[in-house]
Amino acid sequence: MTQAARSQAPAPVRPANPWLGFACGILAALIWGVQAVISRQSVADGLTAADVTILRFVVAALVLLPFALRRMRPFPVGRLGWRRALILTAIVGPSYSLILVGGAHFAPALHSSVISPGLIPVCTALFAWWLLGERASPGRLIGLGVIVLGIAVFSIEALANTPTREGAWIGDLLFVLIAVLWSVFGLLCRRWGADAIEVTIATCLLSVPLLPLLPLVQPVHLAQVPLAAVALQAVYQGLIVGAAALFLYTQAVALLGAGRAALFLPLVPIVTALSGFLLLGEKASPTEIVGMALAVTGMVIALRARSTA
């Protein structure tokens, strides 16, 4: 081959680094697992759901604004368009955050990371069958059934309103609602072929104008809470969850594929259980441990199975 031909030959494609994908997926699962504990800590620090919601979206919007100015045309909705961006913001914007953080006021951190991630694939399969006519494969149905059984076992004490879990059933119901909202959100994104980064940027920026309405539905205690507590929620909820976790999971999907990247999600409740015990002193009961183990097992089975028959 001549020098000219060599210079015109395409450069060899470098293979994707699976170990980098594994690292990104594990880090994203760690961030999401600790998020429930940080949200629960906000209750002990005297912050309300409105406080945490304001901090989350203000910080995330500031971080994402430079990227929005460069890539979102028209600003700030990009290729989504205004109608779709507003619909998605209504689902996962301030109302979503209020429900998520509000649930942490009633239930231990572990409940959030078991019930919501566990029921998301169940609700998604139900909506996909009902609205799109998609049938889940037998392997996935088995996994979804194990998830439902695990969450039923996990929630027995909360539903019975036992002394150690008094009022936790309220938080559990809010976490079920989170699973429903996230499932609808995911189905709409898939139907519209929405880009994950553009969705995150658009929904964060469109949420900011709605934040002044939050004091109408929830008290705001930001001025009365120690600065360290405010900074913890601002950095973790806004910067680490709102920006870093998204980037890491997107990288994991790019390097490993969506199916393999999703296999890291069952790590979330395990991380929450460990960090909740170490940081908050919250101990899972034997019944909750059994239920969590069943739910995690079901998640692994469902994620590894073919999606449709």
Secondary structure per residue as TSV (DSSP state, phi and psi in degrees):
chain	resnum	aa	ss	phi	psi
A	1	M	-	360.0	133.1
A	2	T	-	-72.1	165.6
A	3	Q	H	-61.7	-39.1
A	4	A	H	-64.4	-41.4
A	5	A	H	-65.9	-39.2
A	6	R	H	-63.3	-37.4
A	7	S	H	-69.4	-26.9
A	8	Q	H	-91.5	-11.4
A	9	A	S	-67.1	141.3
A	10	P	-	-64.7	144.2
A	11	A	-	-67.3	143.5
A	12	P	-	-63.3	140.7
A	13	V	-	-78.7	125.2
A	14	R	-	-76.3	131.3
A	15	P	-	-67.3	148.3
A	16	A	-	-63.9	146.1
A	17	N	-	-90.5	102.1
A	18	P	H	-65.0	-31.0
A	19	W	H	-66.9	-34.6
A	20	L	H	-65.8	-38.3
A	21	G	H	-63.3	-42.6
A	22	F	H	-61.6	-42.6
A	23	A	H	-62.9	-42.5
A	24	C	H	-64.9	-42.6
A	25	G	H	-65.1	-41.6
A	26	I	H	-65.7	-42.6
A	27	L	H	-63.8	-40.7
A	28	A	H	-62.3	-42.7
A	29	A	H	-63.7	-38.5
A	30	L	H	-62.2	-44.1
A	31	I	H	-62.5	-47.7
A	32	W	H	-67.3	-33.3
A	33	G	H	-66.4	-40.4
A	34	V	H	-77.0	-21.4
A	35	Q	H	-56.7	-40.8
A	36	A	H	-62.2	-36.3
A	37	V	H	-70.0	-41.6
A	38	I	H	-64.4	-39.8
A	39	S	H	-63.7	-40.7
A	40	R	H	-65.8	-36.0
A	41	Q	H	-64.1	-30.7
A	42	S	H	-60.3	-32.0
A	43	V	H	-65.2	-46.7
A	44	A	H	-64.3	-29.0
A	45	D	T	-84.4	-2.8
A	46	G	T	89.1	10.3
A	47	L	-	-85.8	146.1
A	48	T	-	-95.6	172.0
A	49	A	H	-62.2	-34.3
A	50	A	H	-65.1	-41.1
A	51	D	H	-58.4	-50.0
A	52	V	H	-65.6	-38.1
A	53	T	H	-63.8	-43.5
A	54	I	H	-61.3	-47.5
A	55	L	H	-62.5	-42.8
A	56	R	H	-59.2	-51.5
A	57	F	H	-79.4	-31.4
A	58	V	H	-66.0	-48.4
A	59	V	H	-66.5	-45.3
A	60	A	H	-61.5	-40.2
A	61	A	H	-65.1	-39.8
A	62	L	H	-64.2	-39.4
A	63	V	H	-68.7	-40.7
A	64	L	H	-86.5	-14.6
A	65	L	H	-56.6	-45.9
A	66	P	H	-59.0	-38.0
A	67	F	H	-68.4	-37.4
A	68	A	H	-64.4	-40.5
A	69	L	H	-65.3	-28.1
A	70	R	H	-86.0	-37.8
A	71	R	H	-115.6	-15.2
A	72	M	-	-92.7	107.7
A	73	R	S	-130.2	115.0
A	74	P	S	-75.6	152.2
A	75	F	T	-76.2	137.1
A	76	P	T	-105.0	19.1
A	77	V	T	-99.9	-18.6
A	78	G	G	60.2	-144.2
A	79	R	G	-71.5	-13.5
A	80	L	G	-61.9	-40.1
A	81	G	-	85.1	160.0
A	82	W	H	-65.7	-43.3
A	83	R	H	-62.9	-48.9
A	84	R	H	-67.8	-39.9
A	85	A	H	-63.2	-39.9
A	86	L	H	-68.9	-37.4
A	87	I	H	-63.1	-46.4
A	88	L	H	-66.6	-35.4
A	89	T	H	-65.4	-36.9
A	90	A	H	-63.7	-28.9
A	91	I	H	-84.1	-45.1
A	92	V	H	-119.0	18.2
A	93	G	S	-87.5	-143.1
A	94	P	H	-57.4	-35.7
A	95	S	H	-63.8	-40.0
A	96	Y	H	-61.3	-46.3
A	97	S	H	-64.3	-39.5
A	98	L	H	-60.3	-42.5
A	99	I	H	-66.2	-44.9
A	100	L	H	-62.9	-51.1
A	101	V	H	-71.6	-33.8
A	102	G	H	-61.9	-37.4
A	103	G	H	-62.2	-31.8
A	104	A	H	-68.1	-18.1
A	105	H	T	-73.5	-20.7
A	106	F	T	-109.7	-34.8
A	107	A	S	-118.6	151.7
A	108	P	-	-58.2	159.5
A	109	A	H	-57.2	-37.9
A	110	L	H	-60.8	-32.2
A	111	H	H	-61.9	-39.0
A	112	S	H	-61.9	-44.6
A	113	S	H	-83.6	-8.9
A	114	V	H	-96.8	-48.7
A	115	I	H	-71.3	-51.0
A	116	S	H	-66.5	-55.3
A	117	P	H	-61.6	-33.1
A	118	G	H	-67.8	-41.3
A	119	L	H	-84.6	-14.8
A	120	I	H	-57.8	-50.1
A	121	P	H	-65.9	-30.0
A	122	V	H	-67.7	-50.0
A	123	C	H	-64.1	-39.1
A	124	T	H	-61.6	-43.8
A	125	A	H	-64.0	-40.3
A	126	L	H	-64.7	-46.2
A	127	F	H	-66.4	-39.0
A	128	A	H	-64.1	-36.6
A	129	W	H	-70.4	-43.9
A	130	W	H	-71.3	-44.9
A	131	L	H	-94.6	-32.8
A	132	L	H	-111.9	-7.9
A	133	G	-	75.1	17.1
A	134	E	-	-82.3	135.1
A	135	R	-	-106.1	131.8
A	136	A	B	-75.0	148.8
A	137	S	-	-71.0	160.0
A	138	P	H	-56.3	-39.8
A	139	G	H	-62.8	-41.5
A	140	R	H	-68.7	-38.5
A	141	L	H	-61.2	-39.4
A	142	I	H	-61.8	-46.8
A	143	G	H	-60.5	-43.8
A	144	L	H	-64.1	-37.7
A	145	G	H	-64.1	-40.8
A	146	V	H	-64.9	-37.3
A	147	I	H	-61.4	-48.7
A	148	V	H	-60.6	-43.3
A	149	L	H	-60.9	-45.3
A	150	G	H	-61.6	-43.3
A	151	I	H	-69.3	-34.3
A	152	A	H	-62.4	-45.3
A	153	V	H	-64.7	-44.6
A	154	F	H	-58.6	-37.0
A	155	S	T	-93.4	2.9
A	156	I	H	-55.8	-48.2
A	157	E	H	-67.3	-37.4
A	158	A	H	-67.5	-43.8
A	159	L	H	-66.7	-31.9
A	160	A	T	-79.6	-6.2
A	161	N	T	55.5	44.2
A	162	T	-	-64.0	158.8
A	163	P	G	-55.3	-35.4
A	164	T	G	-78.2	-14.4
A	165	R	G	-129.7	34.9
A	166	E	T	-63.3	127.2
A	167	G	T	79.9	-5.5
A	168	A	H	-66.8	-23.4
A	169	W	H	-61.7	-29.5
A	170	I	H	-65.3	-47.5
A	171	G	H	-61.6	-39.2
A	172	D	H	-62.2	-41.0
A	173	L	H	-65.2	-37.3
A	174	L	H	-65.4	-35.8
A	175	F	H	-70.6	-31.6
A	176	V	H	-63.9	-42.3
A	177	L	H	-61.9	-37.5
A	178	I	H	-59.5	-43.3
A	179	A	H	-62.0	-40.5
A	180	V	H	-63.7	-46.9
A	181	L	H	-62.5	-43.7
A	182	W	H	-66.9	-33.7
A	183	S	H	-66.8	-45.1
A	184	V	H	-61.8	-43.0
A	185	F	H	-58.4	-47.2
A	186	G	H	-64.0	-41.3
A	187	L	H	-65.4	-40.2
A	188	L	H	-65.9	-42.2
A	189	C	H	-61.2	-40.9
A	190	R	H	-68.0	-42.2
A	191	R	H	-64.1	-36.1
A	192	W	H	-91.0	-4.0
A	193	G	T	62.2	37.8
A	194	A	-	-75.7	142.2
A	195	D	-	-79.6	131.1
A	196	A	H	-60.7	-42.1
A	197	I	H	-68.2	-42.6
A	198	E	H	-65.5	-37.0
A	199	V	H	-61.7	-45.5
A	200	T	H	-62.9	-45.1
A	201	I	H	-62.1	-48.8
A	202	A	H	-62.7	-46.8
A	203	T	H	-67.9	-35.1
A	204	C	H	-66.8	-46.7
A	205	L	H	-69.0	-37.8
A	206	L	H	-73.0	-17.8
A	207	S	H	-76.0	-27.9
A	208	V	G	-59.1	-45.7
A	209	P	G	-62.5	-18.3
A	210	L	G	-85.7	-14.6
A	211	L	G	-62.1	-36.2
A	212	P	G	-61.5	-14.8
A	213	L	G	-82.2	-15.6
A	214	L	G	-61.4	-38.9
A	215	P	G	-59.6	-15.6
A	216	L	G	-74.3	-22.6
A	217	V	T	-116.4	-17.4
A	218	Q	S	-144.6	142.7
A	219	P	-	-67.2	151.4
A	220	V	-	-116.2	120.3
A	221	H	-	-115.8	18.6
A	222	L	G	-56.9	-36.4
A	223	A	G	-74.3	-19.8
A	224	Q	G	-99.4	-4.4
A	225	V	S	-99.5	142.4
A	226	P	-	-53.6	145.2
A	227	L	H	-59.6	-35.2
A	228	A	H	-62.1	-39.3
A	229	A	H	-67.3	-40.2
A	230	V	H	-64.2	-44.6
A	231	A	H	-63.2	-39.0
A	232	L	H	-58.8	-49.0
A	233	Q	H	-68.7	-38.8
A	234	A	I	-62.9	-46.8
A	235	V	I	-71.1	-46.0
A	236	Y	I	-74.0	-51.9
A	237	Q	I	-70.8	-39.9
A	238	G	I	-85.1	-50.0
A	239	L	I	-85.3	-53.2
A	240	I	I	-74.5	-47.0
A	241	V	I	-78.7	-48.4
A	242	G	I	-67.0	-30.9
A	243	A	I	-118.4	-53.6
A	244	A	I	-66.1	-46.2
A	245	A	I	-62.5	-39.3
A	246	L	H	-61.1	-47.6
A	247	F	H	-60.7	-45.2
A	248	L	H	-63.8	-44.2
A	249	Y	H	-68.9	-37.4
A	250	T	H	-62.1	-40.5
A	251	Q	H	-64.1	-41.1
A	252	A	H	-61.8	-41.1
A	253	V	H	-64.1	-41.9
A	254	A	H	-65.1	-37.2
A	255	L	H	-88.2	-29.7
A	256	L	H	-114.8	-19.1
A	257	G	-	96.4	153.4
A	258	A	H	-62.8	-39.4
A	259	G	H	-64.0	-47.6
A	260	R	H	-70.5	-34.9
A	261	A	H	-64.6	-36.0
A	262	A	H	-66.4	-19.0
A	263	L	T	-66.4	-14.0
A	264	F	T	-80.9	-15.0
A	265	L	T	-61.1	-36.6
A	266	P	T	-62.2	-13.8
A	267	L	H	-70.7	-22.5
A	268	V	H	-58.1	-53.4
A	269	P	H	-63.8	-30.8
A	270	I	H	-66.7	-43.5
A	271	V	H	-62.8	-41.8
A	272	T	H	-64.0	-41.7
A	273	A	H	-60.6	-45.0
A	274	L	H	-69.5	-46.9
A	275	S	H	-70.4	-33.4
A	276	G	I	-64.3	-38.0
A	277	F	I	-70.3	-43.7
A	278	L	I	-72.8	-38.7
A	279	L	I	-96.9	-32.5
A	280	L	I	-114.0	-12.6
A	281	G	-	74.5	16.4
A	282	E	-	-82.5	125.0
A	283	K	-	-109.7	132.1
A	284	A	-	-75.8	140.5
A	285	S	-	-76.3	163.6
A	286	P	H	-54.9	-39.5
A	287	T	H	-64.4	-41.8
A	288	E	H	-66.6	-35.9
A	289	I	H	-64.4	-42.9
A	290	V	H	-62.8	-46.3
A	291	G	H	-62.0	-42.1
A	292	M	H	-63.2	-43.3
A	293	A	H	-61.0	-41.5
A	294	L	H	-65.1	-44.2
A	295	A	H	-63.1	-43.8
A	296	V	H	-64.2	-41.7
A	297	T	H	-60.7	-44.2
A	298	G	H	-62.9	-38.9
A	299	M	H	-61.6	-43.1
A	300	V	H	-64.0	-44.4
A	301	I	H	-61.8	-45.4
A	302	A	H	-67.8	-39.2
A	303	L	H	-71.5	-29.7
A	304	R	H	-84.6	-19.1
A	305	A	S	-79.7	159.9
A	306	R	-	-64.4	144.7
A	307	S	S	-73.1	-35.9
A	308	T	B	-130.3	155.5
A	309	A	-	-76.0	360.0
